[in-house]
Amino acid sequence: QVQLVQSGGGLVQAGGSLRLSCAASGRTFSTYIMGWFRQAPGKEREFVARIWWSGGGTYYADSMKGRFTISRDNTKNTLYLQMSSLKPEDTAVYYCNTPYRASSNDWGQGTQVTVSS
C-alpha cells in the first residue's frame, strides 16, 4: 500500500510557473506507474500526465504537452509536476495517484492551483 502527501499548490498569475510535489511512502517498490490528474469545479476529473517509475518514460494529455513536465526523484520517492505558461483554465485541484489507489477511488484531498487572469 502506498501513502501520498501532495503539496506545492497556490495562487499564480497567468503565464507564471508552479511546481507540485507528491511524496510517496509505504510499499513504493511495487508501484510502477504514477500520474497526475486534476478536477475543476463542476467538471470531470481529467488525466494530466503519467510516468513509469523505473525507466522514467512519460506520457501527457495533449493540452499539457509543452507546458507541463512530470518527473520523479527515486531517492526521495517523490513525484513532481512542473507547470509553466499557466492559464486561468488550469485552475483546479491537482491529484497524484497510483493505478491501485485510483481503482479504489482513493484520491485524497489534492492540492489547489489557482491561476489569475
N, C-alpha and C positions, 0 to 999 in steps of 0.2 A: 504494500500500500504506500502511496506517495502523498505527502502533505505539501501544500503550496502556499507561499506567502508572497503576495503581489504588492508592488509599491511603485512610485515614480509618477503617478498621475498628478494633474494640476491644471492651472489656468495658463494659457499661452495665446499670444496674438497670432492671427493668420500669417502664414509664411514662416513661423518660428519652428523650433525643434524641441523634442522631448524624448527622453529615454525611459522606458518602463523596464522593471526588473521582476523576476519571478524566481524566488529561492525555493528549491525543492529539497525535501528531506524524506527519510524513510527508505523504502526499497527501490531506489532510483536505478539500480543496475538492471532491473527488469523492464525499465521504460525505454523504449527505442525511438519513439516519436513524441514530440511535444509541439504545441501550437498556440497561437494567439487568436482570439475571437473578440468581437465587440457587439454591443447592442445599444442602439439609440432609443430614446423614449418612443413608445408606440410602434416600434419596428422590430422585425425578427432578428434574432442573433445571427451574425454572419461570420464567415471564416475570413481571417486576415492573412495568416502565414503559418507554415509548419516547418520543422527541422528534424532531420534524422540525427539522433544524438551522437552516435559513434563516428559516422563519416562526415557529418556537417552539411549534407545536401539539403537544399531548401526549395520551397515551393510557395508562391504568392498568389493571392487573388489578383485579378487583372487591375483593379483600381488601386492597388497598393504598389505595384511594380514601379521601381524608380524612385519611390519616396520612402518606403519602409524597408528596414533591414532586420531580419531575425538572426540571432546568433546565440551561442551558448559558451559558458566557461566551465569546462569539465571539472576542474579542480575545485571550483566553488559550488558546483551543482546549481548553477544559476542560468536562467533563460532571460534574454533581453529582446526588446523591440525598440530599435532606434527609428524615430519618426521625424521626418523633415518636410518642409514645404506644407505645413499643416493647413487645412482648410476648415471652415466652420462645420462642414458636413462630416468631419472626422470626430466631432463631439459625440462621445458615447462612453459607456462603461466598458473597459477592456478586461478580458479574462485570459489567463493562461490555463492550459489544461492538458491532460493526457487522454488517450483513447479510452482507457479503463474508467476514469472518473467521468468523462463525458457520456459514456454509455450508461452510466448510473445516474445521469442528470445531476451530477455534483459539480457546481460551478463556483461556489464560494461567493464572496462579495465583490470581487473585481476591484479595479481602480478607475476613478473618474477622470476623464480627459475632457477639458472644455476649451474650445478654440473660439476666440472672439473675432469678430469681423472688423 
